[in-house]
Amino acid sequence: MPAFPGEGGLTRERVRWLAGRSVLLAFELLVFFAFFGLYFLGRGMVVDRPRVATDNALWIIDVQQTLGIFVEPSWHEWAMDRDWFIDVANFTYNYLHMPFLLLCGALFFFVDLRKYRVLRNSLLLSGFLAIPVYWLFPVTPPRLLHLHTDEQAFVDTVGEERRAIAEFLVNDYAAVPSYHFGWILLLVIGAWWFARSPWVRALAVAFIAWMSVTIVVTANHYFLDMVAGGVLVLVAFLLAYRWERWVEERPGWGQRWLFRRGDYRQPV
């Protein structure tokens, strides 16, 4: 399907284009959420090992202290003294992460299917790459340290909201990698890839900076969790981009094995 046709106002050709792209978007969301659901199911099936997870968390804290970057307690304490700040941080962490990803993904879908596909494949691939990490390296988040150690510096600020999520999808010890950071990093990559406007790019950078703050002050992750999330997302992005190039160089293979409608392609 070609890019947005014509110039000027909302012509009949443009209406047909928007209708066709919207139908494809609906189909895209069905496929995407099927794969996304598999990721959350795999994440939720990981058996909780609180003792191992806490040992891993203490190791992360030790590394950050050695590097001089264990700022989580002081940031958390500062935020807890300001109710309005922690309320905004909780709202951001709980309710803005996924809506922003979906909204920006839809915009990317309408602008450039090829770039959108690379970003979508990056997100899904990064999720499946993380599942073995959840099994092999569980980590107790700061908010749960008080349950397993004498550490009392952190408070679970979003616990009530979290309990509303289906229990079989929750893994309290899947702190590494942090995709509240990693997937927003992917959004920033998309913003810079799609938009030339310095305002759009600055807004994307500001949002990931704010999300990083909320991750820390709500005691959901350590700084190195975010680093791990960023690294896995970048690896997934490079693999997804290479895959896109590989398929483009072999059009016959794509026509034979993948569903295609114009520039649209599924499942990868």
Secondary structure, DSSP 8 states (H G I E B T S, - for coil): --SS-SSSS--HHHHHHHHHHHHHHHHHHHHHHHHHHHHHHHHHTS---HHHHHHHHHHHHHHHHHHT---HHHHHHHHHT-HHHHHHHHHIIIIIHHHHHHHHHHHHHHH-HHHHHHHHHHHHHHHHHHHHHHHHS-B--GGGGGGTSS--S---SSHHHHTTS-GGG--TTB-SS-HHHHHHHHHHHHHHHH---HHHHHHHHHHHHHHHHHHHHTTS--HHHHHHHHHHHHHHHHHHHHHHHHHHT-HHHHHHHSEEETTEEE--
